[in-house]
Amino acid sequence: MCTDSSALVSIVLPVYNGARFLAESIESCLAQTYENWELIIVNDCSTDTSLDIAKDFASKDTRIHVYSNEINKKLPASLNEGFRHARGKYYTWTSHDNRFHPDFLRVYVDYLDHNPSIGFLAGSYQAI
């Protein structure tokens, strides 16, 4: 699918002790064929190297922003924190142990742009 849209997509990625898979998750965002996105990583007081990994990626790409909770707030509050910082027309989220298909954002933006009455969109997943 092809789209002429330039809509910003905000991706929120909450992480708690996700160092094992976090880099792969971030790399799947970087590999998107649709490039107008921002990645908002919310570190939920990780005690592993998750914050260091997130900051390293953010130092190399201005689309990546890192925020840290002062106390462990759990997933719902961390998602809300991330969405408070979101600037996009469209929002989505992922986890530190998920990877996006390279065309994920392009397909969703194209569909949403061509179906303005749609307010929520969900997709399937493939376990690996």
N, C-alpha and C positions, 0 to 999 in steps of 0.2 A: 504494500500500500504506500501511496505517496501523499504527502500533505504539503500545502504551502503555508501552513500555520507557523506563526512564530511565538505562540503562546508559551509562557514560562510554566514549567512543571516543577512543583516543589515536592521533593522526595524526603520524607522523614525516616530516619534510621535510628531508633533507640538501641542502645547497647549496654549490656551489663555482663562483664566478664566474658566477652565474645572474641577475645584475641585470636582464637584458633581459626575462625572463619571470616573475621571482619574484613581483611584485605580482599578476599575473593568477592565479598558482597560489594565493596566499594568499587572494585575493578569492573564488576558487571554494570555499574552505573556509568563508569567512564567509557565503556564499550558500546554505549547506546548509539544507534544510528540517528536518533533524534537528539540534537545536542543542546537545545535550549532548556536546561534544567538547572536546579540548584539542589544540592544534597545537604540536608540539615541533620547532622549527627548529634544525638543527645546522649552523652555519657552519664549513666545512672550510678555513679560512685563505684565504678569498676575497681577491683583490686589487682587486676592483671595488667597487661600492657595495652588494653583497648584504647585508652586515651592517647597514648603515644602513637599508636598506629593511625588513629583518626587525625591527629595533629600533623603527622608526617604527610598524609595525603592532602590535607588542607593547605599545607605550605607549598604544594606543587600545582594546585588548581584552585583558582579563585571562586569556582562554583561550589566549593565544599566549605561548609561552615560548621564549627564544632562548639557545642555548648555543654556545660557540665552542671548537673544537679549538685547542690550542696549536701543533700541527704538522699539516700536511696528512696525513690518515689514509686517504683514499680512501673510496669508498662503503660497503663492508661495515662497516668500523670506525665510520663516522659513523652508520650505521643502528643498530648496537649501542649506541652512546653515546645516541642518542635513545631507544631502547627501555628503557635503564636508568632514564630519567627518567619513563617512561610510568606512569600511574596507572589507566588504563582497564581495563574488563572485556574490551573488544575492541581489537585493534591493527590498524592499516593504515599504509601509507606512500605517499608520492607524491614526485615530483621537481619541481624548480623550473620545468620546462618542461611540466608536466602540469596539466590542469584537471579537476576533478571535475564530473560532472553534478550539478545541485542536489539531486537525490533519492538520490545515491549512498549516503550513510550511512544514510538512512532505510530503503532497500531492504535493505541488508546487515544492519542490526541486526534488522529485522523477520524476515528469513530465519533468521538465527542464533538469535534468541529462540525461534522456532517449530521449530527443528531442533537440539536440544541435543546430538545425537550427532555433529554436524559439527564438526570441529576446524580445518578450513582452508577458505577460500572464495576463489575467484578469479573474475574477471569479464572481460568483453570490453572492448575500447576502440574508439574511433572516431578515426581520424586526421583532423586538420583542417589 
